[in-house]
Amino acid sequence: MHFSIPETESRSGDSGGSAYVAYNIHVNGVLHCRVRYSQLLGLHEQLRKEYGANVLPAFPPKKLFSLTPAEVEQRREQLEKYMQAVRQDPLLGSSETFNSFLRRAQQETQQVPTEEVSLEVLLSNGQKVLVNVLTSDQTEDVLEAVAAKLDLPDDLIGYFSLFLVREKEDGAFSFVRKLQEFELPYVSVTSLRSQEYKIVLRKSYWDSAYDDDVMENRVGLNLLYAQTVSDIERGWILVTKEQHRQLKSLQEKVSKKEVPLPSGGTSSPGRGRGEVRLELAFEYLMSKDRLQWVTITSPQAIMMSICLQSMVDELMVKKSGGSIRKMLRRRVGGTLRRSDSQQAVKSPPLLESPDASRESMVKLSSKLSAVSLRGIGSPSTDASASDVHGNFAFEGIGDEDL
């Protein structure tokens, strides 16, 4: 997940007190929350108490006197690097301390009180699912509520995720991001203040071998079928005329499990005016002893980077003998456990972490040596080194896994 602090702003203190600098934290280019230096320092101190100073990245030090504009900019850059480093760390980035801090900050920034609301979640075929949730419910709480409404078994919830998408009036459809454990879905979608943004339920794994697990259940089968048909209609899955004919025939027969489809082939919406141009770059071994940088320019570059990471996460889970089913957070007393604006419930990742006791895996040093992401203001402008954000998704994956 791409964290950035692109700007700061001066704000008045409480009750007309002295002004202070606020840092706007963006996630994938969208404002998530607004925090003060003292709040981030408090987060750092709490993480230090829990995990030790040697685990944490460097945090910009306090200053005795007021900062100059140049010092404010320097601190902004340091805080941005700090947030990125914490998020990318497997231990710190998944900690409840870090995630609950961001959830509280998001709710406070958007000034959304904790109350029960109806939230609309779409399925791939456009069907609407209304669930009653709290505005302070985290992503996993909402996911469980949707699953319960659909009668999806508990042990299959981990195969699906909630995604924030944008659907324009002309039918153009793009993914903003997969909703994460550090955000509140209701606040995330309503804070964008546009009917174009919606929350969609989709499968969240890449290996088609998992389809067999999901298709054992009627609801799981229906969800996969609806997503496959929708993706074909949008041109995200490329099929031959014969495959399309077979799909139409099976649709008429209401048969869903026999559709022979390829596993790849996607397209991406074009870039509109005024949008930031993003590049995803990686160095690939084209032939023996010849590395070459491959650059993909797309408004979905951040999403592609996240997808690369999730593919590797899935490979790590399989290689370590983990299971998507195992990490599901159970209900307590038959009811969903909910977070509130002050105290959040621990939300483990949906994919099980590798077993630390197993033999370490060979790093992927002879295929993809680096993956980076950068934003470019215009085609004629080169990004500076500070604009490039590394994604070390392929650490720990051996060549035999590709």
C-alpha positions, -999 to +999 in steps of 0.1 A: +000+000+000+014+034-011+016+060+017+025+095+010+024+129+026+023+152-004+016+184+015+013+202+048-010+230+059-012+255+087-042+252+109-056+271+139-053+255+173-083+246+195-103+276+207-084+300+186-049+290+199-016+291+181-014+277+146+002+243+140+013+223+110-010+194+098+003+166+077-021+151+051-015+113+048-026+100+014-032+063+005-028+056-032-032+093-039-064+097-019-065+116+014-069+092+043-063+114+074-048+146+087-024+144+117+000+165+137+036+157+143+029+151+180+003+124+171+028+106+149+054+109+176+030+093+200+025+064+175+062+060+172+067+059+210+040+033+214+055+011+186+089+015+203+075+002+236+059-028+219+086-038+195+119-021+206+138+008+191+160-015+169+130-026+149+117+009+140+129+032+112+143+066+121+118+092+133+124+129+127+136+145+160+118+172+179+129+208+175+132+233+203+123+263+181+097+270+154+106+253+121+115+273+090+096+265+058+127+245+046+127+225+079+089+219+076+095+204+041+124+183+054+102+169+082+074+162+058+098+141+036+111+123+067+076+115+080+066+102+046+095+078+045+088+068+080+052+059+073+062+040+041+088+020+060+065+011+089+037+000+065+061-022+044+075-039+075+056-072+080+056-069+118+049-032+122+026-028+092+002-055+104+003-044+141-030-033+157-012-003+172-004+011+137-037+001+121-060+014+149-041+047+149-049+052+112-085+042+117-090+067+145-072+094+126-094+087+095-126+090+115-115+121+133-103+138+101-136+131+083-156+141+115-178+110+112-195+101+145-198+065+155-233+053+147-251+025+129-257+030+092-267+010+061-238+004+037-242-006+001-218-032-013-220-044-049-214-078-063-196-082-097-230-085-115-242-052-101-264-068-074-266-046-043-261-060-008-272-037+020-256-044+054-261-026+088-227-016+102-211+009+124-193+039+108-163+028+129-163-008+117-130-018+101-127-036+068-129-072+082-160-064+102-178-052+070-165-081+050-180-105+076-213-086+076-216-090+038-207-127+040-233-133+066-259-115+045-250-137+015-249-168+037-212-174+027-197-199+051-172-186+076-143-207+062-147-191+028-147-155+039-109-153+036-111-160-002-128-126-008-121-090-002-137-056-005-124-032-032-130+005-036-138+012-073-148+041-095-175+037-121-182+067-143-214+075-161-199+064-195-192+029-180-155+034-175-145+013-145-113+013-125-100+000-092-089+025-066-076+000-041-083-031-020-097-019+013-072-025+041-073-033+078-062+003+086-094+019+072-131+022+078-150+013+046-180+035+053-157+065+059-135+057+030-163+056+004-184+085+018-155+109+023-150+109-015-184+126-019-192+111-053-217+085-064-190+072-088-172+055-059-185+022-047-174-008-027-174-042-045-169-077-032-145-098-053-123-128-049-089-119-035-066-147-046-047-154-078-041-192-079-070-208-098-065-240-078-083-222-049-114-221-071-122-257-063-124-248-026-148-220-032-170-238-058-178-265-033-203-241-018-233-228-037-228-191-027-191-193-035-198-208-069-223-180-077-199-153-067-171-167-089-195-171-118-208-136-115-173-122-114-161-142-144-190-132-166-186-095-156-149-096-162-154-111-197-180-085-206-157-057-195-129-072-216-107-078-185-105-116-194-098-123-230-116-152-245-118-167-279-151-167-299-155-204-292-151-199-254-175-170-255-200-192-274-196-219-248-202-194-220-234-181-236-246-217-240-238-225-204-255-193-192-287-203-210-285-237-193-277-220-159-245-241-157-217-223-139-190-247-131-180-259-165-169-226-182-134-232-197-116-199-193-080-187-195-064-174-163-049-142-178-056-113-201-067-080-187-072-045-200-069-011-182-090+020-186-073+050-202-060+080-184-083+110-181-072+147-182-057+160-150-048+126-135-013+119-123+007+097-147+021+067-129+048+043-139+056+008-126+091-002-134+110-035-128+143-049-139+140-083-156+165-108-167+158-110-205+186-134-212+217-147-195+237-118-180+214-092-196+191-072-172+167-048-187+143-023-171+106-027-181+084+003-175+046+002-176+028+036-177-008+033-164-032+051-140-035+017-124+003+014-117-002+015-079-029-012-082-005-034-103+022-030-077-002-041-050-013-070-071+024-081-076+028-080-038-004-100-032+007-127-057+039-131-038+021-132-005+000-160-019+031-179-031+047-175+004+015-189+020+015-220-002+052-226+001+050-224+039+020-248+040-003-220+051-040-218+043-064-190+034-090-207+056-070-207+087-067-170+093-103-162+094-113-143+126-141-161+142-174-147+155-179-145+193-212-158+206-226-159+172-223-121+167-197-101+149-170-085+170-169-048+162-144-021+168-153+014+179-136+048+174-114+044+204-107+007+208-102-015+178-103-053+176-071-070+163-075-078+127-050-103+114-042-106+076-065-129+056-035-148+043-016-168+069+020-157+075+048-181+065+061-204+093+093-188+106+107-222+116+108-234+080+139-232+059+144-197+044+136-195+007+161-184-020+156-148-030+146-140-065+178-124-077+180-137-112+145-127-125+130-095-110+158-076-092+138-046-082+103-031-085+097+006-082+068+030-085+069+067-094+045+095-102+052+118-131+036+152-135+039+153-173+054+132-200+083+155-204+092+157-168+116+132-152+109+120-117+135+128-091+149+100-069+125+111-041+095+104-063+105+067-066+090+043-041+105+008-039+083-023-035+104-053-025+076-077-032+098-104-045+121-108-015+121-144-004+106-159-036+127-184-055+129-188-093+111-221-091+080-203-078+074-183-109 
